[in-house]
Structure formats: C-alpha cells, structure tokens
Amino acid sequence: MDDYREAILSSADRAMLDYAVKLTETPGAMGEGDLAPLRDHGFRDDAILEIVQVTALFNYYNRLADGLGIDPEPAP
C-alpha cells in the first residue's frame, strides 16, 4: 500500500499516522492541539513519546541516506 489513507486501519492507527505525517512534513506547525486526537484514541504520554521518537529517527535516517546519496533499495 502506497498511501495509508487508503488502507483499512483503526481510527487510532489513522490518528497516529496523521500525527507522524504532520510531524514529518511541517514540524514547526506542531502544537499542543495535535496531541488531543492521540489522547482521544487512548494514547498515553509514554506511547506519544514513542511515536515522536520513531518518527524522528526515521526522518533522521532518511536525511542521512539522502544527504549521502545512499540508494535505499539497490537493484538486485
């Protein structure tokens, strides 16, 4: 699946991915209000911290690979 918005997901998973996408695409626009949908779906602060950490790490690794010209999926 190329786009999670087309996948069959729980509303909690969709909220988590919406949050991760916003954090990835517009990190400066994040605010306290962005946490409300996660909390409304039962995510506790420790789970939200983990979502942020995983999102940040993947963004970091992607930028390292992009900056070094590393092909993430080399041809066989």
C-alpha positions as CSV (number, residue, x, y, z in Angstrom):
1,M,0.0,0.0,0.0
2,D,1.4,3.3,-1.0
3,D,-0.9,5.6,1.0
4,Y,-2.0,4.7,4.5
5,R,-5.1,6.9,3.9
6,E,-6.4,4.2,1.5
7,A,-5.7,1.3,3.9
8,I,-8.2,-0.3,6.2
9,L,-7.0,0.9,9.6
10,S,-8.4,1.5,13.0
11,S,-9.2,5.1,13.9
12,A,-6.3,5.0,16.5
13,D,-3.8,3.9,13.9
14,R,-5.0,6.6,11.4
15,A,-4.7,9.3,14.1
16,M,-1.2,8.1,14.9
17,L,-0.1,8.2,11.2
18,D,-1.8,11.6,10.7
19,Y,0.3,12.9,13.6
20,A,3.5,11.3,12.2
21,V,2.9,12.8,8.8
22,K,2.4,16.2,10.2
23,L,5.5,15.9,12.4
24,T,7.4,14.9,9.3
25,E,6.1,17.4,6.8
26,T,5.6,20.5,9.0
27,P,7.3,20.1,12.3
28,G,7.2,23.8,13.1
29,A,3.5,23.7,12.9
30,M,3.1,21.2,15.7
31,G,1.3,22.3,18.9
32,E,-0.4,21.1,22.0
33,G,-3.6,20.7,19.9
34,D,-2.0,18.0,17.8
35,L,-1.8,15.7,20.9
36,A,-5.6,15.8,21.5
37,P,-6.6,13.3,18.8
38,L,-3.9,10.8,20.0
39,R,-5.2,11.1,23.6
40,D,-8.8,10.9,22.4
41,H,-7.8,7.5,21.0
42,G,-6.3,6.3,24.2
43,F,-2.6,7.0,23.6
44,R,-0.8,7.8,26.9
45,D,2.1,10.1,27.1
46,D,4.6,7.3,27.0
47,A,3.1,6.0,23.8
48,I,3.1,9.5,22.3
49,L,6.7,9.9,23.2
50,E,7.5,6.6,21.4
51,I,5.5,7.8,18.3
52,V,7.6,11.0,18.2
53,Q,10.9,9.2,18.7
54,V,10.2,6.6,16.0
55,T,9.1,9.4,13.6
56,A,12.1,11.5,14.4
57,L,14.5,8.5,14.0
58,F,13.1,7.6,10.6
59,N,13.3,11.2,9.4
60,Y,16.9,11.4,10.6
61,Y,17.9,8.1,8.9
62,N,16.2,9.2,5.7
63,R,18.0,12.5,5.7
64,L,21.3,10.8,6.3
65,A,20.7,8.5,3.4
66,D,19.6,11.3,1.1
67,G,22.5,13.5,2.1
68,L,25.0,10.7,1.4
69,G,23.3,9.6,-1.8
70,I,22.6,6.2,-0.5
71,D,20.1,4.2,-2.6
72,P,17.7,2.6,0.0
73,E,16.7,-0.2,-2.5
74,P,19.6,-1.0,-4.8
75,A,18.8,-3.1,-7.8
76,P,19.4,-6.9,-7.4
